[in-house]
Amino acid sequence: MKPRLLIAAAAAALLAGCATSPTGRSQLMMVSDSQMSQMGLASFNQMRQQGKFADAPKERAYATCVANALVAVLPPPWNTQQWEVQIIDDPTANAFALPGGRIGVNLGMFKVATDQDQLAVVLGHELSHVVARHGAERVSDNMATQAAVAAGSIYAGTRGSDAGNMAALLGAGAAVGILLPFSRTQEAEADTLGQRYMAKAGFDPRAAPALWDKMEKQAGGGTPAFLSTHPAPDKRAQVLGQQAQQLMPVYEQARASGHDPACRP
């Protein structure tokens, strides 16, 4: 393909597939929900085949209880989807939710999220990534970035520049200037949505800042905020604390209307 045509194709890719997240943020979408579901199910089945699921019926029943309460208040179609919860034989504190209706919770998470409200913070956050289609957005961002880097490299070659160096520079700039900032935005968005869903499900939203504070202490510092894929810990706790107070009426109304989860570890 001629350089100008390739550059035009890259620009078109950036403009195609516009979508809006649940918080009103514009998103680039170049893959469908069905494609993402296929990828999510394939990844989960691969973990199953590799024997990564723990035989932990007590933990699985507990996590399923919390997940079911959250799923019930998600917007359609996620609130009617069948979700499978599995416990991952891993001592680190982590969890995930995948398109296609799959949730994984590491055994190590139960040592940090010590009650149903704290576990709801984690699962609400992970489910929000699916509802907000963050996986599809990241795939789309990567596709668009690769197209732009390829177009820039070919254009540099026509100008007598070192195409290899140009590609490296463009790739590094894209990683810091496009992909990682989007990821921080997605994490903050998942915090907001997850806390909203947990309050609607009858879980105490005030558990969110306490849980993330525990996670931060366990991490013991970590990557500087500028290159981190998560919001800065101090700001995260502050924002979650403010949102918790705003969500207390939602939480109280949910409890009064019968959303009274009783999940026990």
SVG drawing of the C-alpha trace seen along z (x, -y; Angstrom):
<svg xmlns="http://www.w3.org/2000/svg" viewBox="-38 -14 56 43">
<polyline fill="none" stroke="black" stroke-width="0.4" points="0.0,0.0 1.3,-3.5 2.4,-5.6 -0.3,-8.2 -3.0,-5.5 -1.6,-3.7 -1.5,-6.9 -5.1,-7.6 -6.1,-4.1 -4.6,-4.7 -6.4,-8.0 -9.7,-6.3 -9.1,-3.6 -8.8,-6.3 -12.1,-7.8 -14.0,-4.5 -16.1,-2.8 -16.8,-5.6 -18.6,-4.6 -19.5,-6.2 -18.7,-4.7 -21.3,-4.5 -19.7,-7.7 -20.1,-9.6 -16.5,-9.3 -15.8,-8.8 -14.2,-5.5 -12.6,-4.0 -14.3,-0.6 -12.9,1.5 -14.0,4.9 -17.4,6.3 -18.8,7.5 -19.1,11.0 -15.4,11.0 -14.4,9.9 -16.7,12.6 -15.0,15.2 -11.6,14.0 -12.7,14.0 -14.1,17.5 -11.0,18.8 -8.7,17.3 -10.8,18.7 -11.0,22.2 -7.2,22.1 -6.8,21.4 -9.1,24.3 -7.1,26.7 -3.9,25.5 -5.2,26.5 -5.1,23.0 -8.5,23.3 -8.3,24.2 -10.5,26.7 -11.9,24.2 -15.7,24.7 -16.1,22.4 -14.3,19.5 -16.0,20.1 -19.5,20.1 -18.6,16.9 -17.3,15.1 -20.3,16.3 -22.6,14.8 -21.0,11.4 -20.8,11.6 -24.5,12.5 -25.6,9.6 -23.5,7.2 -24.6,8.7 -28.2,8.2 -27.8,4.4 -25.7,4.2 -27.2,2.6 -28.4,5.0 -27.3,7.2 -24.8,8.0 -27.4,8.4 -29.1,11.3 -25.8,13.0 -24.8,16.2 -21.5,15.6 -19.2,18.3 -16.9,17.7 -13.7,19.7 -11.0,19.4 -7.5,19.1 -4.7,21.0 -2.5,18.0 -1.4,16.4 -1.3,12.8 -4.2,10.5 -5.9,10.2 -9.1,10.8 -10.5,10.3 -13.7,10.4 -13.8,11.3 -16.2,10.6 -18.3,13.7 -19.3,13.9 -16.3,15.2 -14.8,14.1 -11.6,15.2 -10.6,14.5 -7.1,15.4 -6.9,17.2 -4.6,14.4 -7.4,11.9 -9.3,13.3 -6.5,12.4 -6.9,8.7 -10.6,8.4 -11.7,9.8 -15.4,9.1 -18.2,9.0 -18.1,5.3 -14.3,5.3 -14.7,8.2 -17.6,6.3 -15.2,3.4 -12.9,5.7 -15.5,7.6 -17.5,4.4 -14.4,2.8 -13.6,5.8 -17.2,6.2 -17.1,2.5 -14.2,3.1 -16.5,5.4 -19.6,3.2 -17.5,0.2 -16.0,2.4 -12.5,1.5 -11.0,4.7 -12.4,3.9 -11.2,0.3 -7.6,1.4 -7.6,3.8 -8.9,1.0 -6.3,-1.4 -3.6,1.0 -4.9,1.7 -5.0,-2.0 -1.6,-2.7 0.0,0.1 -1.6,-1.3 -0.3,-4.8 3.2,-3.6 3.3,-1.6 2.1,-4.6 4.6,-6.9 7.5,-4.5 6.7,-4.2 6.3,-8.0 9.7,-8.5 11.2,-6.1 10.0,-8.2 11.7,-11.2 15.0,-9.5 14.7,-9.0 15.7,-5.9 12.4,-4.1 13.4,-1.7 14.3,-4.5 11.2,-6.4 9.1,-3.3 10.7,-2.9 10.2,-6.6 6.6,-6.5 6.0,-3.3 7.4,-4.7 5.5,-7.9 2.3,-6.0 2.8,-3.8 3.3,-6.7 1.0,-9.3 -1.9,-7.1 -2.1,-3.6 -1.1,-4.2 -3.1,-7.4 -6.2,-5.6 -5.5,-2.7 -5.4,-5.1 -8.6,-6.6 -10.2,-3.2 -9.1,-2.3 -10.5,-5.4 -13.7,-4.8 -13.9,-1.3 -13.5,-2.6 -16.4,-5.0 -18.7,-2.5 -17.8,0.3 -18.5,-1.8 -21.8,-2.8 -22.8,0.8 -21.8,2.0 -23.9,-0.7 -26.9,0.2 -26.4,3.9 -26.4,3.1 -22.7,3.2 -21.2,0.4 -19.4,-2.0 -17.2,-3.2 -15.3,0.1 -13.6,-1.1 -11.0,-3.6 -10.2,-1.2 -9.7,1.7 -7.5,-0.2 -5.4,-1.5 -4.8,2.1 -3.9,3.0 -1.4,0.1 0.3,1.1 0.6,4.6 2.2,3.4 4.8,1.5 5.1,-1.5 5.4,-0.4 5.7,-2.3 5.6,-6.1 2.2,-7.6 3.3,-9.0 4.0,-5.5 1.5,-3.6 -1.5,-2.0 -3.5,-2.8 -4.5,-6.2 -2.1,-7.6 -2.9,-5.8 -3.4,-9.0 -5.8,-10.5 -7.6,-7.2 -8.3,-7.0 -9.4,-10.6 -11.8,-10.3 -13.2,-7.0 -13.8,-8.5 -15.7,-11.5 -17.8,-9.2 -18.6,-7.0 -20.3,-9.8 -22.3,-10.8 -23.4,-7.1 -24.6,-6.6 -28.2,-7.5 -28.1,-5.0 -26.7,-2.3 -29.3,-3.1 -32.2,-3.0 -30.9,0.3 -30.8,1.9 -34.3,0.6 -35.6,2.0 -34.4,5.5 -30.9,5.5 -29.3,6.9 -26.5,9.4 -25.4,11.8 -22.3,13.4 -20.0,15.0 -16.3,16.0"/>
</svg>
